[in-house]
Amino acid sequence: MKLQDFTVKARLYFLIALAVLTMATIELLALQDQRKELYAASNEKVKTLVEAAHTMVEGFSLQAKSGTLNTEEAQKIALAAIQTMRYADGEYFFVFNYDAVALANGGDASVIGKNLSSVTTEDGTPVFKNMANLGRQGKVDGTFTYRWPKAGYKEPKEKISYVKVMPEWGWVIGSGDYTFEIEEIFWDGVTHAAIQLVVALVVMVAIAMAIARSILDPLDQVTRVMKEVASGDLRVRVNLNSKDELGAMSRSVDSTLQVFQDLVFMITSSANQLHGSAEELAATAEQTSAGIRRQSDETDLLSTAMNEMAATVQEVARSANASAEATNAADNEADKGNHEVEDTIEKITHIAY
């Protein structure tokens, strides 16, 4: 199927749909990239903060190793410091030992000292046990994504936690950041983009309709004129004065129609002249035909006369022949008579002498 199989209006609307789809795709990809960047930034933020807390605890561990503080006192100070640390919108730090017993929890001090290995998320994942097991597995750190209750919300919200193992004391230090706001930001962006696209679509459709009218109306005018021309009226004109290609086409069509009209006028004039000449030629031919008929009649009369004259000539010839024969006979008789006269004269002469 070719584009020429579709109307100009359909092609314009297709172009608008393609433009809007392209804009929507670009906007959606941009929002997805933004979401990925926000997730990455959240992960990096939590990781950086946990590493800072881990570094602080290691500082107390070094003091314990150096003898400045005993281990129990150093751990107590370290846990107290972690318990009071806050960032962002009330986010906190927590510490577990390898048995998933809570040693510090800035969000809920009531869980301190409790074994949280049996605590699971709404989908049944023992997330705290999995965090604590990192130490037993010999791993250095880990990232966990899960849904967890948040104050002020009825349903659990998505949260990303980063934990780092401190083998010297058998601790797992971590913190988490709720990421549901990232999803809210993403969907708010999608909503705003959709509104913008709808507005853009309305504007583009309005512009496309105006453009379509500016193209289709002249084309309809040309079509109407050509239909009238096809019916035999060469006096019609498109008469578009626009400066675009359609105006140039209109002027070309009008010029062509003028040439056709002049040509038809010339042909008509020539045909009329030819008709007059044909009538004169017909009259001349009729006169010539009449003359030829008269000449033929005269020729017939002449032929008859010639035949009669020929017969007369033949009769005269026969008469001449008869006269000639009679003359010859007379001559012969005269010669004979002359001889006889001469003989007589001669005899008379002999008698006389």
C-alpha positions as CSV (number, residue, x, y, z in Angstrom):
1,M,0.0,0.0,0.0
2,K,1.4,3.4,-1.0
3,L,0.9,6.8,0.6
4,Q,-0.9,7.9,-2.5
5,D,-3.7,5.5,-1.6
6,F,-4.5,7.8,1.3
7,T,-6.1,11.2,1.3
8,V,-4.1,14.3,2.1
9,K,-6.1,14.8,5.3
10,A,-5.4,11.2,6.3
11,R,-1.7,11.6,5.7
12,L,-1.6,14.8,7.7
13,Y,-3.4,13.1,10.6
14,F,-1.0,10.2,10.3
15,L,1.9,12.6,10.5
16,I,0.4,14.2,13.6
17,A,-0.1,10.8,15.2
18,L,3.4,9.9,14.4
19,A,4.7,13.1,15.8
20,V,2.7,12.7,19.0
21,L,3.7,9.1,19.3
22,T,7.4,10.1,18.9
23,M,7.0,12.9,21.5
24,A,5.3,10.4,23.9
25,T,8.0,7.9,23.4
26,I,10.8,10.4,23.9
27,E,9.0,11.8,27.0
28,L,8.4,8.3,28.4
29,L,12.0,7.3,27.8
30,A,13.1,10.5,29.5
31,L,10.9,9.8,32.5
32,Q,12.2,6.2,32.7
33,D,15.8,7.5,32.5
34,Q,14.9,10.0,35.3
35,R,13.4,7.2,37.3
36,K,16.5,5.1,36.9
37,E,18.7,8.0,37.9
38,L,16.5,8.7,41.0
39,Y,16.8,5.0,41.9
40,A,20.6,5.1,41.3
41,A,20.9,8.3,43.3
42,S,18.8,6.8,46.2
43,N,21.0,3.7,46.2
44,E,24.2,5.8,46.1
45,K,22.9,8.1,48.8
46,V,22.1,5.2,51.2
47,K,25.3,3.4,50.3
48,T,27.4,6.5,51.0
49,L,25.6,7.2,54.3
50,V,26.0,3.5,55.5
51,E,29.6,3.6,54.5
52,A,30.0,6.8,56.6
53,A,28.3,5.1,59.6
54,H,30.5,2.0,59.0
55,T,33.6,4.2,59.0
56,M,32.5,5.8,62.2
57,V,32.0,2.4,63.9
58,E,35.4,1.2,62.6
59,G,36.9,4.3,64.3
60,F,35.5,3.1,67.6
61,S,36.8,-0.4,66.8
62,L,40.3,1.0,66.3
63,Q,40.0,2.8,69.6
64,A,39.1,-0.4,71.3
65,K,42.1,-2.2,69.6
66,S,44.4,0.6,70.6
67,G,43.2,0.4,74.2
68,T,41.8,3.9,74.3
69,L,38.4,2.3,74.9
70,N,37.4,-1.1,75.9
71,T,35.4,-3.1,73.4
72,E,32.1,-3.0,75.3
73,E,32.4,0.7,75.9
74,A,33.4,1.4,72.3
75,Q,30.4,-0.7,71.0
76,K,28.0,1.1,73.4
77,I,29.2,4.5,72.2
78,A,29.0,3.4,68.6
79,L,25.5,2.1,68.9
80,A,24.3,5.2,70.8
81,A,25.7,7.3,68.0
82,I,24.0,5.2,65.3
83,Q,20.7,5.3,67.2
84,T,20.6,9.1,67.0
85,M,21.7,9.5,63.4
86,R,19.0,10.8,61.0
87,Y,18.9,12.1,57.4
88,A,16.4,13.1,54.7
89,D,12.8,12.7,55.8
90,G,13.6,11.0,59.2
91,E,15.5,8.1,57.7
92,Y,17.6,6.2,60.2
93,F,20.3,3.5,60.6
94,F,20.1,0.0,62.1
95,V,22.5,-2.6,63.3
96,F,22.1,-6.4,63.6
97,N,24.4,-9.1,64.7
98,Y,24.8,-12.3,62.7
99,D,21.8,-13.8,64.4
100,A,19.5,-11.0,63.3
101,V,19.2,-9.6,66.8
102,A,18.6,-5.8,66.6
103,L,21.4,-3.9,68.3
104,A,20.3,-0.5,67.2
105,N,17.3,0.9,65.3
106,G,16.8,4.6,64.9
107,G,13.3,4.1,63.7
108,D,11.9,1.9,66.4
109,A,13.9,1.6,69.7
110,S,11.4,-1.0,71.0
111,V,12.9,-3.7,68.7
112,I,16.4,-3.4,70.2
113,G,17.4,-6.7,71.7
114,K,14.8,-8.7,69.7
115,N,15.6,-11.4,67.2
116,L,14.0,-10.3,64.0
117,S,14.9,-13.4,61.9
118,S,11.3,-14.5,61.8
119,V,10.0,-11.1,60.7
120,T,9.0,-11.1,57.1
121,T,7.7,-8.7,54.5
122,E,4.2,-8.9,53.1
123,D,5.3,-11.4,50.5
124,G,6.9,-13.7,53.2
125,T,10.6,-12.7,52.7
126,P,12.7,-12.8,55.9
127,V,14.6,-9.7,54.9
128,F,16.3,-9.1,58.2
129,K,17.5,-12.7,58.4
130,N,18.9,-12.3,54.9
131,M,20.7,-9.2,55.9
132,A,22.2,-10.8,58.9
133,N,23.3,-13.9,56.9
134,L,25.6,-11.8,54.8
135,G,28.1,-11.9,57.7
136,R,27.8,-15.7,58.0
137,Q,28.2,-16.0,54.2
138,G,31.4,-14.0,54.3
139,K,30.0,-11.2,52.1
140,V,31.0,-7.6,52.4
141,D,27.8,-5.8,51.7
142,G,24.4,-6.2,50.0
143,T,21.4,-4.3,48.6
144,F,17.8,-5.4,49.4
145,T,14.5,-4.1,47.8
146,Y,11.3,-4.9,49.7
147,R,8.0,-3.4,50.8
148,W,7.9,-2.1,54.4
149,P,5.3,-0.1,56.4
150,K,5.9,3.7,56.6
151,A,4.3,6.0,59.1
152,G,1.3,7.9,57.7
153,Y,0.5,5.3,55.1
154,K,-1.9,2.4,55.3
155,E,-0.1,0.0,52.9
156,P,3.6,-1.0,52.9
157,K,5.8,1.1,50.6
158,E,8.8,0.1,48.5
159,K,12.1,0.5,50.2
160,I,15.7,-0.1,49.3
161,S,18.2,-0.9,52.0
162,Y,22.0,-1.2,51.9
163,V,23.9,-3.1,54.5
164,K,27.6,-3.5,55.1
165,V,29.3,-6.1,57.2
166,M,31.7,-5.3,60.1
167,P,33.4,-8.6,60.8
168,E,35.5,-7.3,63.7
169,W,32.3,-7.1,65.9
170,G,30.1,-9.4,63.9
171,W,27.7,-6.6,63.0
172,V,25.7,-5.7,60.0
173,I,25.2,-2.0,59.7
174,G,22.6,-0.7,57.3
175,S,20.0,1.9,56.3
176,G,17.1,2.2,53.9
177,D,15.3,4.7,51.8
178,Y,11.7,4.6,50.6
179,T,11.6,4.7,46.8
180,F,7.8,4.9,46.3
181,E,8.1,8.6,46.0
182,I,10.3,8.0,42.9
183,E,7.4,6.1,41.4
184,E,5.0,8.9,42.4
185,I,7.4,11.4,40.7
186,F,7.5,9.1,37.7
187,W,3.7,8.8,37.4
188,D,3.3,12.5,38.1
189,G,5.7,13.1,35.2
190,V,3.7,10.7,33.0
191,T,0.5,12.5,33.9
192,H,2.0,15.9,33.2
193,A,3.5,14.6,29.9
194,A,0.1,13.2,29.0
195,I,-1.6,16.5,29.6
196,Q,1.1,18.3,27.6
197,L,0.7,15.8,24.8
198,V,-3.1,16.2,24.8
199,V,-2.7,19.9,24.6
200,A,-0.1,19.6,21.9
201,L,-2.3,17.1,20.0
202,V,-5.3,19.5,20.1
203,V,-3.1,22.4,18.9
204,M,-1.5,20.2,16.2
205,V,-4.9,18.9,15.0
206,A,-6.2,22.4,14.8
207,I,-3.2,23.5,12.8
208,A,-3.4,20.3,10.7
209,M,-7.0,21.0,9.9
210,A,-6.2,24.6,8.9
211,I,-3.3,23.3,6.7
212,A,-5.6,20.6,5.3
213,R,-8.2,23.2,4.4
214,S,-5.5,25.4,2.8
215,I,-4.5,22.4,0.7
216,L,-7.8,20.6,0.1
217,D,-9.9,23.7,-0.7
218,P,-7.7,24.7,-3.7
219,L,-7.5,21.1,-4.8
220,D,-11.3,20.9,-4.7
221,Q,-11.5,24.1,-6.6
222,V,-9.2,22.7,-9.3
223,T,-11.2,19.5,-9.4
224,R,-14.4,21.4,-9.8
225,V,-13.0,23.5,-12.6
226,M,-11.5,20.4,-14.4
227,K,-14.9,18.7,-14.2
228,E,-16.5,21.7,-15.9
229,V,-13.8,21.7,-18.5
230,A,-14.4,18.0,-19.1
231,S,-18.1,18.9,-19.7
232,G,-16.9,21.3,-22.4
233,D,-16.8,24.7,-20.7
234,L,-13.4,26.2,-21.3
235,R,-14.4,29.6,-19.9
236,V,-14.0,28.6,-16.2
237,R,-10.9,29.5,-14.3
238,V,-9.5,28.5,-10.9
239,N,-8.5,32.0,-10.0
240,L,-6.3,31.3,-6.9
241,N,-4.0,34.1,-6.0
242,S,-2.0,32.5,-3.2
243,K,1.8,32.6,-3.4
244,D,2.3,28.9,-2.6
245,E,2.7,25.9,-4.9
246,L,-1.1,25.5,-5.2
247,G,-1.4,29.1,-6.4
248,A,1.4,28.5,-9.0
249,M,-0.5,25.4,-10.1
250,S,-3.7,27.4,-10.3
251,R,-2.1,30.0,-12.5
252,S,-0.6,27.2,-14.7
253,V,-4.0,25.6,-15.1
254,D,-5.6,28.9,-15.9
255,S,-2.9,29.6,-18.5
256,T,-3.4,26.2,-20.0
257,L,-7.1,26.6,-20.2
258,Q,-6.6,30.0,-21.9
259,V,-4.3,28.4,-24.4
260,F,-6.9,25.6,-25.0
261,Q,-9.7,28.2,-25.3
262,D,-7.7,30.2,-27.8
263,L,-6.8,27.0,-29.7
264,V,-10.4,25.9,-29.8
265,F,-11.4,29.4,-31.0
266,M,-8.8,29.2,-33.8
267,I,-9.9,25.7,-34.7
268,T,-13.5,26.8,-34.7
269,S,-12.7,29.8,-36.9
270,S,-10.7,27.5,-39.2
271,A,-13.5,25.0,-39.3
272,N,-16.0,27.8,-40.2
273,Q,-13.6,29.0,-42.9
274,L,-13.1,25.4,-44.1
275,H,-16.9,24.9,-44.1
276,G,-17.4,28.0,-46.2
277,S,-14.6,26.9,-48.5
278,A,-16.2,23.5,-48.7
279,E,-19.5,25.0,-49.6
280,E,-17.8,27.1,-52.3
281,L,-16.0,24.0,-53.5
282,A,-19.2,22.0,-53.5
283,A,-20.9,24.8,-55.5
284,T,-17.9,24.9,-57.9
285,A,-17.9,21.1,-58.1
286,E,-21.7,21.2,-58.8
287,Q,-21.1,23.8,-61.5
288,T,-18.2,21.8,-62.9
289,S,-20.3,18.7,-62.8
290,A,-23.1,20.5,-64.7
291,G,-20.5,21.7,-67.2
292,I,-19.1,18.2,-67.5
293,R,-22.6,16.9,-68.1
294,R,-23.3,19.6,-70.7
295,Q,-19.9,18.8,-72.3
296,S,-20.8,15.2,-72.2
297,D,-24.1,15.9,-73.9
298,E,-22.3,18.1,-76.5
299,T,-19.7,15.4,-76.9
300,D,-22.5,12.9,-77.5
301,L,-24.0,15.2,-80.1
302,L,-20.6,15.8,-81.7
303,S,-20.0,12.1,-81.7
304,T,-23.4,11.5,-83.4
305,A,-22.6,14.3,-85.9
306,M,-19.1,12.8,-86.4
307,N,-20.7,9.4,-87.0
308,E,-23.1,10.9,-89.5
309,M,-20.3,12.9,-91.1
310,A,-18.2,9.8,-91.3
311,A,-21.1,8.0,-93.0
312,T,-21.5,10.9,-95.4
313,V,-17.8,10.9,-96.0
314,Q,-17.9,7.3,-96.7
315,E,-20.8,7.8,-99.1
316,V,-19.0,10.6,-100.8
317,A,-16.0,8.4,-101.0
318,R,-18.0,5.7,-102.6
319,S,-19.5,8.3,-104.9
320,A,-16.0,9.6,-105.7
321,N,-14.8,6.1,-106.4
322,A,-17.8,5.6,-108.7
323,S,-17.1,8.9,-110.3
324,A,-13.5,8.0,-110.6
325,E,-14.4,4.7,-112.2
326,A,-16.8,6.5,-114.5
327,T,-14.2,9.1,-115.4
328,N,-11.7,6.4,-116.1
329,A,-14.2,4.6,-118.3
330,A,-14.9,7.9,-120.0
331,D,-11.2,8.5,-120.5
332,N,-10.9,5.1,-121.9
333,E,-13.8,5.7,-124.2
334,A,-12.4,9.1,-125.1
335,D,-9.0,7.5,-125.9
336,K,-10.7,4.9,-128.0
337,G,-12.8,7.6,-129.7
338,N,-9.6,9.7,-130.2
339,H,-7.9,6.7,-131.7
340,E,-10.8,6.0,-133.9
341,V,-10.8,9.7,-135.0
342,E,-7.1,9.6,-135.7
343,D,-7.6,6.4,-137.7
344,T,-10.4,8.0,-139.6
345,I,-8.4,11.2,-140.3
346,E,-5.5,9.1,-141.4
347,K,-7.7,7.1,-143.7
348,I,-9.2,10.2,-145.1
349,T,-5.8,11.6,-145.6
350,H,-4.7,8.5,-147.6
351,I,-7.8,8.7,-149.6
352,A,-7.2,12.3,-150.4
353,Y,-3.7,11.8,-151.7
